[in-house]
Amino acid sequence: MSIELVPGRCEGHAVCEAIAPEVFQVDDDGIVQLVPGGDHGAETALAAVRSCPVAALRATP
């Protein structure tokens, strides 16, 4: 599975970071970033993608 960030959509709610901090990190500007080396295929990563309140994340097979 691959995770994509949807440009311009993140509002910095940090729900993804709360669920999967090993995969997502909200930077100082309030924009989500993928953590290098994080397990982007983990179930917690997929749960975080699904939990984004503004659909700023997309999981692709």
C-alpha positions in Angstrom: 0.0 0.0 0.0 1.1 3.5 -0.7 0.0 6.7 1.0 -0.4 9.9 -0.9 -0.8 13.4 0.6 -3.5 15.5 -1.2 -1.8 18.9 -1.8 -3.5 21.9 -0.2 -6.1 19.9 1.7 -4.4 19.3 5.1 -5.7 21.6 7.9 -3.4 20.4 10.6 -5.9 18.5 12.7 -3.2 15.9 13.5 -5.7 13.0 13.8 -3.4 10.9 11.6 -0.4 11.7 13.8 -2.3 10.8 16.9 -3.3 7.4 15.4 0.0 6.5 13.7 2.9 8.8 14.8 5.4 6.3 13.3 3.9 7.2 9.9 2.6 10.8 10.1 4.0 14.0 11.5 2.4 17.5 11.4 5.1 20.0 10.8 5.5 23.5 12.3 3.3 24.9 9.5 0.5 22.5 10.4 0.9 20.3 7.3 1.1 16.6 7.5 4.3 14.9 6.3 5.1 11.2 5.9 7.8 10.0 8.3 10.7 8.5 6.3 11.0 4.8 7.0 7.6 4.5 8.6 5.5 1.4 8.0 3.1 2.9 5.5 1.4 -0.4 5.0 0.5 -0.9 8.6 -3.1 -1.2 9.7 -2.7 1.8 11.9 -1.6 3.9 8.9 -4.7 2.9 7.0 -6.9 3.7 10.0 -5.3 7.1 10.1 -5.9 7.7 6.4 -9.6 6.8 6.9 -9.8 9.1 10.0 -8.7 12.3 8.3 -11.5 14.8 8.7 -10.7 16.6 5.5 -9.6 13.7 3.3 -6.0 15.0 3.0 -4.6 11.4 2.8 -5.2 8.7 0.2 -4.2 5.1 0.3 -3.6 3.3 -2.9 -2.8 -0.4 -3.4 
